[in-house]
Amino acid sequence: MLGRPIVLLIKTVTAMLLEKKVIRVAFLLSLPLSGWAQGTVINLTNPSFEGSPGAGIEIPGWVNCGPSHETPPDLQPGFFHVMTAPRNGNTYLGLVVRQTGTWESVGQRLSQPLEANTCYEFSMDLRRDTSYVSPLPGGGPPVKFTTPARVIVWGGNGYCHKGEVLYQSAVIIHPRWLTYNCRLSPKNGNWSHIIIEAYYGSQDPFNPTLPLHTNGNVLIDNCTPIKTVVCGPDKMPQAKKKPELTKKGPEKPVGKPNPAVAQPNTTPAATTKTPRRGRSYRLDVYFKANEYTFDVSTSEKSLEELYTMLKNNAEISVEIGGHTNNLLHPHSDKAMDLSTKRAKSVADWLISKGVSPDRVQYKGYGWTKPVEPNTTPEGRKRNQRVEVTILTYGK
């Protein structure tokens, strides 16, 4: 038989364990509901666009949101000379844009709304088909529908209701499947529906020099579930004084680089003997603080190397990506605008040298893709950068 002191000890330890469990439960119950929202998963209906292939048909799980006087989208492959193999499953969605100024789109109701001031992400595989031909309304011989288009994702509160643009891709020029990560950040309301739309027209800011309306296509497959993500990095400690910038910092003041400063080993894309699709390189392009016009004298070597690579390899297309650190926090719109304008300035330079606009995309990422923590001046310098990513190379 246990002695009284031992019995009291057991009771005391048991009570302490129970109290800890109660405290843990109380702590969890005290968390705000927004904390639970970080685990939200919204599954799309028929995300891989499966069904019986057909031209101008209703897609299972999706509603046709194109103009009523035009035919619905296609479920490929097998129609209009489109024989591309699916990225996932047996079929995929084919959307076109037309020289008449119309374009195709599909939509569906979500299992739960996308909430304002919450960030979400999903991915989809996109490509362009280079064999697409179709007759025009009114008859006549078939014409090519091969001009690149972009994809726009809308949020709305009804089938085909366009309440807010949530995502815009770059122009899809590549004739192979590539995965696009789509960040959705509703600002104007809660949206119960989404629309996936092909678009190319007079308001397209990417290639304003091309015809206002044109015949093109984009193929879409393998959408993933929509998941909540953190909207932005936690605010990092601000430097007490402006950090000194070295050659590798894009905000380097105008002047010659200091040869005594050790530089990271980065190889420009142009000097690589075998460029590889998907590979990214940092460009030595320098900007003054909060400006997007680069200094030619200190940036020309790196840009000329990139231009030479594109000139000598006509099958290569690239994306110019602009990135900032978090010194503009919490003004994510300003960071996105600055990084986009910096990427565009490099793209414009390449195009002015004779590179086809269809081979040069640009995109700003703001502070969303740091390569190092923003907690040190060195980390912030590394994050403030311009990169080139090879999108296509070879067949």
C-alpha positions in Angstrom: 0.0 0.0 0.0 1.3 3.4 -1.0 2.2 5.9 1.7 0.3 9.1 2.2 3.2 11.3 0.9 3.5 9.3 -2.3 -0.3 9.5 -2.9 -0.2 13.3 -2.4 2.7 13.5 -4.8 0.9 11.6 -7.5 -2.2 13.7 -7.1 -0.2 16.9 -7.3 1.7 15.9 -10.5 -1.7 14.8 -12.2 -3.3 18.1 -11.3 -0.3 20.0 -12.8 -0.5 18.0 -16.1 -4.3 18.6 -16.3 -3.8 22.3 -15.7 -1.2 22.5 -18.5 -3.7 20.8 -20.9 -6.4 23.3 -19.9 -4.0 26.2 -20.5 -3.1 24.9 -23.9 -6.8 24.5 -24.9 -7.5 28.0 -23.6 -4.6 29.4 -25.5 -5.8 27.8 -28.8 -9.3 29.0 -28.2 -8.0 32.6 -27.6 -6.4 32.7 -31.1 -8.1 35.0 -33.6 -10.0 33.3 -36.4 -7.7 34.9 -38.9 -5.0 32.6 -37.6 -7.0 29.6 -38.7 -7.6 31.1 -42.1 -4.0 30.6 -43.0 -4.9 26.9 -43.5 -7.7 27.5 -45.9 -7.8 25.3 -49.0 -10.3 26.0 -51.8 -10.5 23.1 -54.3 -11.6 23.9 -57.8 -14.1 21.8 -59.6 -12.4 20.0 -62.5 -9.1 21.8 -62.1 -7.4 19.9 -64.9 -10.2 20.5 -67.4 -11.0 16.8 -68.0 -13.8 15.7 -70.3 -14.6 14.5 -73.8 -12.6 16.7 -76.2 -14.6 19.0 -78.4 -14.6 22.3 -80.2 -16.8 25.1 -78.9 -18.3 23.0 -76.0 -19.3 23.6 -72.4 -16.4 22.5 -70.1 -17.5 20.2 -67.2 -17.5 22.2 -63.9 -17.0 25.5 -65.7 -19.3 28.1 -67.2 -18.7 29.8 -70.5 -18.1 33.5 -69.8 -17.3 34.6 -73.4 -19.5 36.7 -75.6 -22.9 35.1 -76.3 -22.5 35.6 -80.1 -19.2 33.7 -80.1 -18.6 30.0 -79.8 -17.6 28.6 -76.3 -14.0 27.5 -75.6 -12.4 24.2 -76.7 -11.5 21.1 -74.8 -8.3 19.9 -76.5 -6.4 18.1 -78.0 -7.6 17.2 -81.4 -9.2 20.3 -82.9 -8.0 23.1 -85.1 -4.6 21.3 -85.6 -3.9 21.4 -81.8 -2.2 18.1 -81.0 -0.2 19.2 -77.9 0.0 16.4 -75.2 -1.7 17.3 -71.9 0.4 18.3 -68.9 -2.0 16.4 -66.7 -4.8 13.9 -67.3 -6.2 13.5 -70.8 -7.5 17.0 -71.8 -6.9 20.7 -71.2 -8.6 24.0 -71.9 -8.0 26.0 -75.1 -8.9 29.7 -75.0 -8.5 32.1 -78.0 -8.5 35.8 -78.5 -9.8 37.3 -81.8 -9.1 40.2 -84.1 -12.7 41.2 -83.6 -11.8 42.3 -80.1 -13.4 39.4 -78.2 -11.8 36.7 -76.1 -12.8 33.5 -74.4 -13.1 32.8 -70.6 -14.6 30.3 -68.2 -15.7 30.7 -64.6 -17.0 28.8 -61.6 -18.4 29.3 -58.1 -15.9 28.7 -55.3 -16.5 26.4 -52.4 -15.9 29.4 -50.1 -15.3 33.1 -51.0 -11.9 34.8 -51.4 -11.8 37.3 -48.6 -10.7 40.9 -49.0 -7.2 41.7 -47.6 -6.3 38.0 -47.5 -3.7 36.5 -49.8 -4.0 33.3 -51.8 -1.9 31.4 -54.2 -2.5 28.6 -56.8 -0.7 27.5 -59.9 -1.6 26.5 -63.4 0.3 25.2 -66.4 0.2 27.4 -69.5 1.6 27.3 -73.0 0.9 28.6 -76.5 0.1 26.3 -79.5 2.0 27.2 -82.7 -0.3 25.2 -85.0 -3.7 26.6 -84.1 -5.8 27.5 -87.2 -9.5 28.2 -87.5 -11.9 29.8 -90.0 -13.2 33.3 -89.2 -16.9 34.1 -88.8 -18.5 34.5 -92.2 -16.4 31.9 -93.9 -13.2 32.0 -95.8 -10.0 30.0 -95.5 -8.7 29.1 -92.0 -6.2 31.6 -90.5 -3.6 31.2 -87.8 -4.6 31.8 -84.2 -1.0 31.7 -82.9 -0.3 35.2 -81.5 0.7 35.1 -77.8 -2.0 36.0 -75.3 -2.0 36.5 -71.5 -4.2 35.0 -68.8 -6.2 37.1 -66.4 -7.9 35.8 -63.3 -11.0 37.8 -62.1 -12.9 37.7 -58.9 -16.6 38.3 -58.8 -19.9 37.6 -57.1 -21.8 35.7 -59.8 -21.1 33.6 -62.8 -19.1 35.7 -65.2 -19.2 38.8 -63.0 -15.9 40.7 -63.2 -15.5 42.5 -59.9 -11.7 42.8 -59.6 -8.6 41.6 -61.5 -6.7 39.3 -59.1 -3.9 38.1 -61.4 -2.4 38.9 -64.8 0.2 36.6 -66.3 3.0 37.8 -68.7 2.3 37.2 -72.3 2.5 33.4 -72.9 5.0 33.2 -75.8 6.5 29.8 -75.0 5.3 26.7 -77.0 5.8 24.3 -74.1 4.1 23.8 -70.7 5.4 26.1 -67.9 4.0 26.4 -64.4 2.8 29.8 -63.3 2.3 30.7 -59.6 -0.7 33.0 -59.3 -0.9 35.3 -56.2 -4.5 36.5 -55.6 -4.9 39.4 -53.2 -8.5 40.8 -53.2 -8.7 44.4 -52.2 -12.2 45.5 -53.4 -14.4 42.9 -51.7 -15.1 39.3 -51.0 -15.5 37.2 -54.2 -17.5 34.0 -54.4 -16.5 33.2 -58.1 -13.5 33.3 -60.3 -13.0 33.7 -64.0 -10.0 32.5 -66.0 -9.7 34.5 -69.2 -7.5 34.8 -72.2 -6.8 38.4 -73.1 -5.0 40.6 -75.6 -6.2 44.0 -76.7 -5.7 47.7 -76.9 -5.3 48.1 -73.1 -2.6 45.4 -72.8 0.4 47.2 -71.3 2.9 44.6 -72.2 3.2 45.0 -76.0 1.3 48.2 -76.9 3.1 48.3 -80.3 1.4 45.2 -81.6 -2.1 45.3 -83.2 -4.9 46.3 -81.0 -6.7 43.0 -81.5 -5.3 39.9 -82.9 -5.9 36.1 -83.3 -4.1 34.1 -80.6 -4.4 31.3 -78.1 -3.4 30.0 -74.7 -3.7 26.5 -73.4 -4.4 25.9 -69.7 -4.0 22.7 -67.6 -3.5 21.3 -64.1 -4.8 24.1 -61.8 -3.9 23.4 -58.1 -6.1 24.2 -55.1 -6.2 27.8 -54.0 -4.5 28.2 -50.6 -4.1 31.1 -48.2 -0.5 32.4 -47.9 1.2 35.1 -45.8 0.6 38.4 -47.5 4.0 39.8 -47.0 7.2 39.5 -44.9 7.1 40.6 -41.3 8.4 44.1 -40.9 12.1 43.9 -40.5 14.2 46.3 -38.3 15.0 49.4 -40.2 18.6 50.5 -40.5 19.5 53.5 -38.4 21.4 55.0 -41.4 21.3 54.3 -45.1 23.4 51.2 -45.8 26.5 51.6 -47.9 26.0 50.1 -51.3 28.5 48.0 -53.2 28.7 47.0 -56.8 26.1 44.3 -56.3 23.5 46.7 -55.0 21.1 47.9 -57.7 20.9 51.3 -56.0 24.6 51.9 -56.5 25.4 55.6 -57.1 26.7 56.6 -60.5 30.4 55.8 -60.7 32.9 53.2 -61.4 32.8 49.9 -59.4 35.4 49.5 -56.7 37.7 46.7 -57.8 38.8 46.2 -54.2 35.4 45.0 -53.2 35.0 41.2 -53.3 32.1 40.3 -55.6 29.9 37.1 -55.4 30.6 34.6 -58.2 27.7 35.1 -60.6 28.0 34.2 -64.2 26.0 36.2 -66.7 23.7 34.2 -68.9 25.5 35.3 -72.1 28.8 33.6 -71.0 27.2 30.3 -70.4 28.0 27.7 -73.0 24.8 25.8 -72.5 21.8 28.0 -71.4 19.2 26.0 -69.6 15.5 26.6 -69.5 14.3 27.8 -66.1 17.8 29.0 -65.1 18.0 32.5 -63.5 20.9 34.9 -63.5 21.5 38.1 -61.6 22.2 41.1 -63.9 24.7 43.7 -63.0 22.3 46.6 -63.5 22.5 49.6 -61.3 19.8 52.2 -60.3 19.8 55.2 -58.0 17.6 55.0 -54.9 13.9 54.9 -55.8 14.6 55.4 -59.5 14.0 53.0 -62.4 16.4 54.4 -65.1 19.6 52.4 -64.9 23.1 53.9 -65.2 24.3 52.8 -68.7 28.0 53.3 -67.9 28.1 50.7 -65.1 25.4 48.4 -66.5 26.3 48.2 -70.2 28.7 45.2 -69.9 26.1 42.9 -68.3 23.3 44.0 -70.7 25.5 43.6 -73.8 26.3 40.0 -72.7 22.6 39.3 -72.4 21.8 40.9 -75.7 24.6 38.9 -77.4 23.1 35.7 -76.0 19.6 36.6 -77.4 21.0 37.7 -80.7 22.9 34.5 -81.2 20.2 32.2 -80.0 16.9 33.0 -81.7 15.0 30.2 -79.9 15.7 31.7 -76.4 13.1 33.9 -74.7 13.6 35.4 -71.3 11.8 37.1 -68.4 13.3 40.1 -66.8 12.4 40.1 -63.1 12.7 43.1 -60.8 13.0 42.6 -57.0 13.2 45.0 -54.0 14.1 44.6 -50.4 11.6 45.5 -47.7 12.6 49.1 -47.0 9.3 50.2 -48.6 7.3 48.2 -46.1 4.3 48.4 -45.6 3.8 50.0 -49.1 3.8 46.8 -51.1 2.2 48.6 -54.1 5.1 51.0 -54.3 7.6 48.1 -54.1 5.8 46.3 -56.8 5.6 49.4 -59.0 9.3 50.2 -58.6 10.4 46.6 -59.3 8.1 46.4 -62.4 9.4 49.7 -63.8 13.0 48.6 -63.3 12.4 45.3 -65.1 10.6 47.1 -67.9 13.5 49.5 -68.4 15.8 46.5 -69.0 13.3 44.9 -71.3 12.8 48.1 -73.2 16.6 48.4 -73.7 16.8 44.9 -75.2 13.8 45.6 -77.5 15.4 48.9 -78.6 18.5 46.9 -79.6 16.3 44.8 -82.0 15.2 41.9 -79.8 11.6 40.9 -80.6 9.1 41.9 -77.9 7.7 38.4 -78.1 11.0 37.1 -76.6 11.3 39.5 -73.7 8.8 39.5 -70.8 9.2 41.6 -67.7 7.6 41.3 -64.2 8.0 43.0 -60.9 8.0 40.9 -57.7 8.4 43.6 -55.1 9.8 42.1 -51.9 8.0 38.7 -52.3 11.1 36.7 -53.3 14.0 37.5 -51.1 17.2 35.5 -51.5 18.5 36.5 -48.0 16.9 37.8 -44.8 16.2 41.6 -44.9 17.7 42.0 -41.4 21.1 43.2 -42.5 22.4 45.8 -45.0 24.1 43.0 -46.9 20.9 41.0 -47.1 18.9 44.0 -48.3 21.5 44.7 -51.0 21.3 41.1 -52.3 17.5 41.2 -52.4 17.4 44.5 -54.4 18.2 43.0 -57.8 17.3 42.4 -61.4 17.3 38.8 -62.7 16.9 37.2 -66.1 15.2 33.8 -66.3 15.4 31.7 -69.5 11.8 30.7 -70.4 12.5 28.8 -73.6 15.5 27.3 -75.1 15.5 24.8 -78.0 12.5 22.7 -78.9 
